[in-house]
Amino acid sequence: MAKEEVLSFEGMIDEILPDGRFRVELENGHRLIAYTAGRMRRFRIRSVVGDAVRVEMTPYDLTKGRIVYRDRGPGGPGAPNKRR
């Protein structure tokens, strides 16, 4: 069991900031600064503006979070080609 409970929210990346950070707007309209989790960095999962992401936050600081999952949108790997 974890030392402290984390809050998990769905959101969308608004802006890419320096130093590997992102500005994320959650579904409820709250904006926060998030960084990519170590496993995403390890497997070189890239995030761009407009990606839907899952963010984990601690209940003590609701202005910062960690991106733990990026949803594959249309046109990602495994999507059908539109060429003829």
N, C-alpha and C positions, 0 to 999 in steps of 0.2 A: 504494500500500500504506500502511496506517495506521502511525502512529508506534509505537503499542502495541496489542497484541491485547486485545480485550474479551471478556468471558464473557457469554453470553446464557442466561437462564433464564426459565421460565414460572412465574407466580405468581398470587395473588389479592389484591386490595386489602382490608385488614382495617379500616383506620381512616383518616380524613381529618384531617390535621394542619394547623395554620396555615401561612401563607406558601407555599401551593401545593405542599405536600409530602404524601406518603402513606406509611402503614406497610403494607408488602407482605409476605405470607408466601409463600415459594417452595414448590415441590412437595416439596422435601426437608425442609421444616419450618423452615428458616432464616428469620428475620425481619430486615428491613432497612428503612431509610428511603429513599424514592425521590422524585424530582421528575419532572415531565413534560418531555419533550424539546421543543425550540423549535418544531419543525414541528407537534406536537400543540397547542401553545399558539397558534400562528399560525392554525390552522384551527379553533380553539375546540372541540377534542374534549374533552368532559367525561367524567370518570371518577367513579364512585360506588362505595360499599362493595359488594363482591361481584363486581366486574368481573374477568374474567381478563385478565391483562396479560403482556407480554413485557418483561423488564428486562435492561438491559445494565449490566455492572459492570466495573471495572478490577480486575486481580488484586492490586493493591496495597492496596486498601481494600474489604473484603468487607461492610462495614456500610452502604454507600451505593450507590445505583444511579440509573439514568435509565430512565423508562418510555418505550419507543419504539413500542409497539403495544398497542391495546386491542381485544380480541376482542368482536365484537358478539354479545351473548347473545340468548336468546329475547325477543321483544317489541321488538327493535331495528328500525331502518329496513329495509324490505323484508320484514318478517314478515307473514304473513296476519292479517287482522283477525279478532277472535273475536266481533264483533257479529253479531246476527242481524237 
